[in-house]
Structures are given as structure tokens and as C-alpha cells.
């Protein structure tokens, strides 16, 4: 079961479309050629901004997309930004700047939530605009946000369609009425506030830290700094199957470790730093004591090395050579390189200098990922890219060790000044959930496990429907309900029956006496008989259950449960189990099963088997507001576990 457990992730994706206006009929091949030239111009002009950027999952990219139905041929891009929402808003900034630099282009952008720009400005939207009629209305043009309005009355404005416009209609409206469709100042301010500070904000989102890494990873990151994201993600989303490759390292040996400086995004640094992890004893990655001044560098390097080893373990070292030579054989590379030189990308550096070669390598990587993306069958995975660099990139461990003395200082991480538990709590609060305060050492020693059993009992007592089980709520969180029938019945009792239901003259004392006559006595007799029948059924059921308990008590299933210790006098025990004796079960007095102890021990066993990863026990306890302390029991087990 543990091996099949995988950390679930949501593929958060943003899509962006760039259209050329006016969208006049053109020869399809000529139109394709025009759009491809635009792609080259855009990616070249924005290369200084995009090349050094470290993306969480996928980079900004553009490709030609042929027309289909009402949607004309245009430039299209899609980026999976994962946990780093800043990647999405950086793309919004880039798209906005593209329409500013190229006034003949119109752009629209959306993500998994749909028109997320409208969501950002939800407090300022006009009342008529809702998700049902917002399709094809929100665009960027001339660097400004535009919203195509809807007419108040059909036909009131001749150039506005009564239904959501098609893409051709929208492009025509934007080209002919650019002033009338400009979004209100408050809406534009809300979106601009979210992207304020770019491009300077890019440097502020980075974090530099010292890491004790194998020399191979140091050499790879010198050539491909962006691969740090793939390494962090591989470690962060690891599962037990991935960790098999890290029992004995084959690619990045711990004996080759050296100290180096690594540049992360703050999101990646937080992901790497927040997870507790103990390496397998067989891996060779021994950690210094936490009091060691370089403990954090050793810990970060150990985690990152695990991520890189996982990446390389997922691919064969003898993959197709066509993947390796795809970029260098592209006919677009020479023109792209010439355009970079014209745009002063190399800042006047000498071609043979190390800085020039480093920028050239970054440009090649950027070209392959964003400008000339190969088909999925030819695209290299991060692991294949790492292995290719290790095979073709010469590096001297001794030379790399000499650089340890001249490492730049680390960035201050007070912005993170949180323990992993506190960071989890902050993320929960951001998602609108409440979480308990982190457990102190004193609280760990006096931790009351009864709250686990009490929370589980409260959970079991809740109603389960086709929508799922209800989680225990705090009184302040209980939803407000209104029962109209109960409300009206309450007022009927106060005000009396309504005139059309009864009349005060129709019911006199004789009528009330009649209601209390023999019929009422018959009704009471019938109710008492039903009550006796129910009691008899319950008595039979208890007797049957007690007999089953007697039979199961001597089986392996019965012996697997922990029973209550008989420390009370026999008379008290007899009173506690009076229901079983009254049921006629007979035989010896059974020691009752300790339900709470069995419940807590089974939950703790399930929680321990998760090995620090997500699982049913931790998810259920967390949803009920129960926070368990760390496992401080370091007794040896049959096989090593990963925390």
C-alpha cells in the first residue's frame, strides 16, 4: 500500500493567445509565415527578461496555432506554473508588455479558473458581467486591459452583439472601437496592482543559499541554473518508488560533495527547506548534528541531490541521439543568435570569455524550450538533459573545490523565519482553513491522545450523504439554516390556526371532549404496544451480538483487539457490562474491548506508515483539527523508513 501512495498535485495551467489585427483574409501559408516571424521577434526582444528567469515547471513559450472553426490562426502558449503563482502573474506582465510593444497584437489570457483577471478585479466589475457572459470579452490591447461591453438592450448599440462575441467579432470591435472598450480605471488598477514591480520584482523573488552538493550537480547547475526547479520538484513530489533509487546513489556519489552557491526562487527554497527528511543509511549521505554551523547547507544539498538522483533514475543513459542534436540542427538557431546580438543580449562580452559562454548556454536552453520547442517524442526530459550534460561537460572537482573560498554570501532567509509546521499553518490559513498552533516540547510530553479518539467519535456521529461525510465543526463555523415550515408552525402556535383551516365557533367543549374519548385511549394503547415491540427487538439484538462476541473472543480476530484492564472491583465491572449479562449471553464475564485505545493505536500505526508523506491518517486528522507531535521513538525497525 505504501508503494502505491503518491502525493496528489493539481496541474495549474495558464494559456495565452496572441491575435494579429486587423484580421483580414490572407493566404494560410503566408499568414503562418507572418505569425512565425512575430514569434521570433517577440522571443528575441524579450529574451533578456525571459532567459534568466527560473520557472517552477514550464517556461513562457509561443508557437503557431492553425485556425479552427471561428478561431483564426494565431500565436499560442501554455505554461504549467504549479505552486508558484508568481509565474502566472509574471506571464500576465509579459503578455501585457508584448501588446504594448506590438500595437497590432491583441492578447487574451486564462487559466484553470477561467477569466482569472476578472476574479482579481471582482470587487469592481459591472453587475451585468458574470461567468456566463464573459467569454471572449477580456483582452489586452496597447498594453491596457479591455472589456467588450454588452448592450443594455438588444440593438441599442449597433456594433455590440447581444450574445458573447466570437473571436473575429471581438477582434473587429477592438480594432474599430479601442476607446469604448477600455476597462474602467478601478478594474485596470486592480490588475496592475498585482503585477506592480516587474521586472525588478524578479530579482526580489530569488534566494541564494549555500548547498553541500555532489560535483556533478554543481557543474550541471553552472550550465543550466533552471534545472534546480526540476530537482526540487522531484524531491518535493517524491513517492516510495522514487526513493528506491536513492537507497544507493549511482549518479551523484556523496563522496564528491563540495560547497557551492545555488540560486532558488523563494517558492523552491521554501519547498526544499520545509520538508523533514532523513536519508537512507545505505545512501552514504550522513548529516552533521543540527548544531553544526553548516547544517542547513548539508541538509539542502542532501535533499537536492535526492531530487537529481530521482530525475536521472527515470531515464535510460542510452537515449536517442536525435534528442541531443535537435537544437543544434535547427535552421532557426543562426537567425535567433544574430537577433540576440543585435539586441545587445551579450552586453559587449568577448566571445571566448566565461561570461559570454554562460550567457550563450542560457540562450541555447531558452531557444530550445521557448522558441523552437520539439514535439513531445523528441523533447528531452530533465533527467536526460542532466545525463547529457554529464557526458559532454568536462569538470574538475579540484577546481570546483577552489571556488568554495570565494562563494558569495547567502541571502537572509528571515522572510521564511518559520518552522515547517508554521509554514504549513500559514499555507492553511491562506487557503481559508484554521490550524492549531505548533506543538511545543512541553506539550509533546503531555500530549493527550484522547483528543484523537474524541475527534474520531465526533466524526463518526456526523451524517454521511452522497456529497461525502461531514467533518466536525466548531460552533462558530456551523452553517446558518432556516426551516420555513418550523418557522410558520411556531407562529401558528402563537397566533392560533388560520381562518380557512378552522373557525372558533366550530370547535366547542364537546368537540374537545370527543377528541379525548376512547379513540385517544386506543391510540395510547397502540403506542405502548409498539414501544414494547421495539424493546423486545433491541433485547434480541443485544443477545445476538453478545453471543457473537463470545464466539469471536477465542479467535485470532478477537485476540487482535486490546481489552480494558480489570483493575476495578468485579461488582463495578458487572454493573458496566450489565447489558451483556441481561441479554442472556451466559458464560464467563468478558473483558470489554478498549475501543479508544484500539482506535488511537491503529491511527498512529497508519500515520507512522506514511513515512512523512501525505496519506489518509494525516489528512483525516488534519481536517478535524488534530495535530500530532513528531515521532520521537527511534527504536530500530526491520527496515529503514523515510521521514
N, C-alpha and C positions, 0 to 999 in steps of 0.2 A: 504493500500500500504506500509506503514511504517513497518508493522509487517512482511511483506514478504521480506524485504530488508536484504540481507546477505552479509557480506564482503567476496569478492571472494579471494580465495587463490590458489596458484599453488602448487601441491604436488611434490616438488623437491625430487627425489629419486636417491640413488646410489646403484648399485648392484655389488657384488664381488663374484668371483668364484675361488675356490682353487682345483687344479687337482694334482693327485699323478702321478709321473713319476718314472720309465718307465711305461707306461700304458699297461701292459701285460694282456692277458686274465686271468680272475680269476673267481672263483665261486661267483655269485652275492651276496649271503648271507655273504660269508667270506669277500668280498670286502666292503660290508656295515659295517661289524663289525670293519674292519680296519679303515675306514673313521670316524666312530663314536668315536673310541679311539683317533684319531688325533684331533677331535673336543674337546674332554675332555682335552687333553694335551695342546692344544693351549689356550683354555679359562682359564685354570688353570694357565699356565705360564704367561699370560698377564693380569691376574686378578688385580695385584697391580696397573696396569696402567689404567684399564677399570672400576674398581669398583667405585672409587670416581668421575669419570667424570660425569658432568651434561650435558645431551643431550637435544637438542632443542625439538625433537619429539620422535625419536626412538633410542635405543642403538645399538651398534655393536652386531651382533649375527651370529651364524653359525648353520646350520642344514644339514642333509644328503639329497641330491637330487638324485633320481634314474636316470639312463641313459635314454635318449630319442633320437632316431634317431642317428645322428652322434656324439651327445654329450654324452660322457661317464658319469657314476655316479661320483659325486664329492661333495665337500662341498660348500654350497651356503649361502649367506647372503644378506639382503636388508634393507636399512635404509632410512627413510624419514627424511631429515635434515632441511626442511623448510627454514626459513630465515637465519639460521646461517650456512654460507658457510664453516666456520671453522670446523664444524663437518665432512663435506665431506673430507677435506684435512687431518684431524686427522685420518680418516679411511684409507686414502692412506698411511699415515705413518705406521699405524698398519699393513696393508697388506704387505707393503714393508719389515717390520721387521720380519713378520711371515716367508716370503720366505728366509730371511737371517738366521733365527734360525732353519728352517727346509728346508735344501737344496733340498730335494726330492720333494718339492712342487712348483708348478707353479701357478701364480695368474694372473687373468685379472680383470679389474675394469672399469665400465662405468656408466654414469648417463643419465638423460633425453636428454642431448645434444649429447650423443654417446661417442666417444673416447675423453673425456674432457682432458686427459693428452696430447693428440696431440694438442688440442686447446691452452693449456697453453704454449706449445713449438712451436706455429705456425710459428714464425719468423725463426726457424732453421730447418724446415722439408725439406727433399729432394723433388724435383719437382715432382717426379713420385707418391708421396703419396698424396692421396686425399680421401674424404669420401666414394667414390665409391669402392675403393680397399683396405680400411684399416681394413676390418672385419677380426678378428682372427689373427691379426699381432702384437698387442701390449700386452706384458706380463711383469710380474715381476718374476725374477729368480735369486737366490742367492743374493737377496736384490738389484738387479740392473734392470734398465728398458731395455727391449729388444724389438726390432722391426724386424720382419721377412721380409727380403727384397724381392723384385720382380725381376726376371731376366730381363736383358735389352733385350734379345732376347729369344724367346721360345726355351727351351732345352739347353740354354747356360750353365746353372748350373743344374746338374742332380738332386740334392736334393731339388731344389726350384720349386714348382708348378707354372704354368703360370697364374693360376687364384688364387683368395684369398683362402688360405688353410682352410681345415676343422680343427676342434679341434684335432682329432687324428693326422693329419698331422703336425699341429703346435707343439704338444707335442713331436712328434718324432724328429722334426727338433731341438727343444730346447735341447733335451737330447743328440743328436749326434753332434751338431754344436753350442755349447754355446758361443764360442768366436766370431764367424762370425755374430751373430745376435745381438750383444751388440749395443745399441743405441749410436749415436755419443755423444761426450763429451758435446757439446753445448745443445743437447736435454736433456740429463740427468741433466745438471746443471740447466736448466730452471725449471724442475720438483722439483729437490732438493731444489731450492731456495724457492719454495712455501711451503715446509714442514720443512724448516730450523727452528731449535729452539725447536722442540719437543724432549723429553717430558716436559722440563722446561717451555715451552710455555703454558702449560695447566694452571699453577698457574697464569700466567700473564693475562690469559683470564677471570679470575674470578673477581668479585666485591662484597665486603661485605658492607652491609648497615643496618642501624637500621630501624626497622619497628614496628609500633604500631599495634599488631595483637591479635585476639582472642586466648585464651589459647589453644583451641583445635588445631588450626593450628600450634602453637608453638610446641606442643607435637608431631604432625604428622611430621613436618619437622626435628625434632630431630632424628626420626627413619628413615625417607625417605627424605633426602635432595633433591633428584632428582625430587620430586613431585612439587617443586617450578616451574619447567618448565611447567607442566600441568596447574597449577594455573594461571601463566602469560598468557599462550596461550588462556585459557578460557576467561580471561578478554579482551585480545587484539583482539580476533576474535568474541567478543560478538555481538549479534543482539538484536533487541527489544524484541523478545520472551524470550531470555535468561534473560533479565533484569527484566522480570516479577517475577522471583524467588527472586530477590533482593529488591523487594518493602518492604517485611517484612522478615527478616532473621529468619530461623528456626533452622539451624545447628550451625552457628557461631555467637553468640549473641555479639553485640558491648559492652555490659556491662562487658564482661570478658577480655577485651583487656589489654595486657601488652607489655612492650617494650622488644624487642629481636633483635638479630643479625641474618640476613639472608644472605646466600651466593648465589649470582646470577652469571650467565655468563654475560659478558658485553652486549651481544646481548639481553638477557632477561631484564637486568636492563634498557637498553635504551628503549625497547618496553614498559615497565611499566611506565617509567618516562616521556616519550614523549607525552602520550595521555592526553588530557584535559578531565576531567570527574567530574561531580557534582552528588553526590549520591542522591537518592530519599529521600525526607524529612521523609517518613514513615520508612526508614530503620534503623534510630537511629544512623547512622554514621555522627556525627556532626564534622565539621572541625574547627580547630583554625584559627585565622587570618593568612594571609601569612607572616606577620612579626614575628610570633611565632618561637622561635629557633628550635622547633621540628616539624615544619610544614611539612617538607619533609618526616619525619618518619611516621607522621599521614597519609599523602597522599598515600605513598607507601603501608602502611598497609591496608588502606581502599580499594585500588584497588585490592590488592592481596586477601583480604577477599571476595570481589565480585567474583573473579575468582574461589575460592574454593567453595563458595556457589553455583555457577553455575554448577560446576562439580558434587556436591552431589545432586543437584536437578534433574539431568538427570538419576538417577538410583533409584531403589526401595531399601529401607533399609532391605528388607527381601529377598535378592537374594540367589541363591542356595549355600548351604554349601559345595558342591563339589568344588566350586571355591576357597573357603577359605582353604581347606585341600589339594589342589592339590600338592603344593610344598612339604609339609612335608611327603607325602606318596610316593614320587618319589624314586625308588630304586637307582638312581644315586647320590642322595644327600650325602649319607655317604661317598662314594668314592671321591666325589668332595671336601668335607670338609677335608678329610685326605690328599688330594693332596695340599690343601691350607696350611695346617700345615707343610708339607714337604718343601714347597716353602717359608716358613717363612713369611706368609702373616700377622700373628698376632704379629710379632715383639717381641716375648717373653713376651707378656702381660699375666697377671694372668687371668684365665678363669672367675672368678667372678667379675672382675673389670668392671667399667662402660665403659672404652675404649674398652675392649675386646668385650663386648656385643654390643657396637655400630658397631664395625667392623664386628661382626658376622651377625648383621641385614643387613648391607650393602651387605655382601656376599650372604645371602639368597635372597635378592632382585635381585642381579646380576645373581644368578643361575636361578631364575625363568624367568627373562627377556631375558637372552642371551644364557644360556646353555640348559635349559630344557623348552623351550617355549611351552606352551599348545596350543591346537587348539583354533581357534577364539571363539568357543562356550564355552570354559572353561576359557579363559583369562579374568582376571578382568580388568574393566575399571578403570581409575584413581579415579573416584568418588566412586566406590565400594571398592577400596583399602583404600581410606580415611575413609569411614564409618566403614570398618573392623577394622582399627587401633583405631578409636574412641571407638569401642565396646570392644576391647580386651586390650587396652593400658591404664593402670591407670595413672593419673597425678593429681598433687595437685597444684591448682592455686597459693596458698600462697607460695609454694616452688619455683614456676617459677618466682614469683614476686621478691623473694630474689635475683635471678640471675641478675636482672636489674642493680644492683650496680656494677657488675663485668663484664659488657659487653665489648668485645674487641672494640677498636676504629674503626670507619668507614674508608673505603678506600677513598682516594681522588678521586673525580669524575671530575677533571679538563679535563680529556680526553674527557669528554662529554660536557664540557663547552659551550653548545649550548642550545638555547631555542627550544621548539618543532618545531616552524616554521623553524628555522635554520637547524635543523636536517632533516626535510622533504626536505629542499632545497639541503642539502648535498647528500641525497639519490637520488634526481632527477638528480643532476649533475653526480653522479656515473653511473646513467643509461643513460647518454648522453643527458639529457634534460636540457634546461635552465629554470630557475625560477626567478621570481622577488625577489628583496631584501625584507627582512621582513619589515612590515609596522610599522613606529614609531607612538608614541602617537599624535604628531602634524599632521602627515599625516592622521591618523584616523579621526581627527576632520575636516580636509579639504578634505576628500576623495571625488573624483569626480566620481559619478555614471554614467556619460556619457560614460566612457570608457567601461562599461558593454554593453551598447546599441550599441556603435560603433563596438565593437568586434563581437557582435552577427550579426550586419548587414554585416560585412565583411565575417563572416562565411556563412550566408545565400546566399551571392552573389557568393560563390565558386561553382565549378562544382561538382555534385554528380554522381558517376558511380557505377557499380556493385561491385567495390572494397571498396566503402564507400565514405563518404564526406571528402573533402579536408579541412584541418584546415588552418587558415590564417598564412602565413609565413612572416618572416622578409625578407627584400630584400637580405640580405647576405645569407639566408638559401634557397633561391629559387634554384630549381634544374637546372642544365645546360642541355639545349635541343639543338638538331641540326636537322634542317629541310633540308634534302638533296635537295628536289625539289625547295624550295625557294632559296637555295644557287646556284643551277645551273641556275635558271631563272635570278638571279641577274647578273651572269656572261654573260648570253646571251644578256642582255640589254647593257652591256659594250662592249662586243666583237662583237656583231651582230649575226644574225642567222647562224647556221652551214651550210656548203655547201650542204649537202644532203637534207636539208629542203627547201632551196631557193637559187636562183642564182641571183647575182646582175644585170645581163643582162636581166632577165626575167621580172622584175618589173620596168617599166619606169613611167614617169609622168602621162601618160594616165591611167595606172593601178591605181595609187593613186587617180586620179580624179574620176575614176569609183567607187572606194570604198566610196567616199564622195557624191555619187549621190542620187537618190530618195530612194534607199534601206535603206540608212543611215537615211534619214528623216522618213521613215516608222518605223524604229526601235526606233527612239526617240519618235515618237507619241505613239507607243505601250507601251514604258516605262512610259510615263507620264500618260497614262490611267491606268496602273497597280498601280501607286503611288496614284492616286485619289481613286481607289477602296480600297486600304489599309486604307487610311484616313477615308473613309466612314465606313469601318468595325470598326475601332477604335472608331469613334464617336458613332456608335450604341452601342458598348460595354460599353463605359463610361455612356451613357444614361441609359442602363440597370442596371449597377452597382449602379448609383445614385438612381434609383427608388427602388432598393433592400435596400439601406441604409436608405431611408425614411421609409420603412415598418418596418425594424428591430429596428429603433431608439426608438420605443414605446413599444418594448417587453422587457422581463427580460434579454435577452441576450444583447440587445443594452444598457440597463441601467447598466450592469455589467462593462462596459468599462469606464475608466476615460477620460473625454474630456478636450480639451485645454480651459483655462480661457480666456474669451473675454475681454482682457484688452487693445487691440488695437482699433483704430477707425474703424467704420463699413466699411469705404471705403477700408482700408487696408485688412480687413477680406474678403471683396468682391473680392479683387484682388487675395488673396491667394487661394480662392475657386472658381476661375473663371472657372475652368474646369467643376465643378459640375453645375454651372449656365448655361454655354454654352451647356451642354448636354441636356437641356430642362427638368430637373427634376422638376422644379417648386416648389411651396410651400415655407415654411419658410426656412431661411438660417440655415443650420445645423452647430453646433459646431463640428469641426473635432476631431476625436479621437486622443488623445495624445499617439502615438504609442510607443515612447521611455519610457514614464512613465509606461504604461501598461506592457511593456516588462521587465523593471527593477523590478517592484513590483512583478510580477509573478515569476521571477527568484529568488528574495530574499525570497519569501514565500516558494518556493521549497527547497532552500538552508537551511532555518530555520527548515523545517520539517524533514530534515535528522538527526537532533539531534546529530550532531558531527560525524556521521558515513559517509562512502562513499555513494555517490549517483549520480544521473545524473547531477544535477546542478553543484556540486563541480567539478566533473570530466570534464564537458564541459568547465567550466570557467578556470580550471587549464590548460587544453590542449591549450587554447587560450592565456595563459599567464596572466590571470586576477586573482589577489589575493584580496579577500575580507577581511576587518578587522574583528576582533572579534565582536560578538553581545553584545553590552553593554546595550541593552534595557532590564531591569529586571522587566518589568511590569508583574503582576500576570496573569496567564493563567488559562484556565478551568481545566487543569490537568498538573501535573508536567512533565517537559521534562528532558531528559538526554543529557548532552553535551558530 
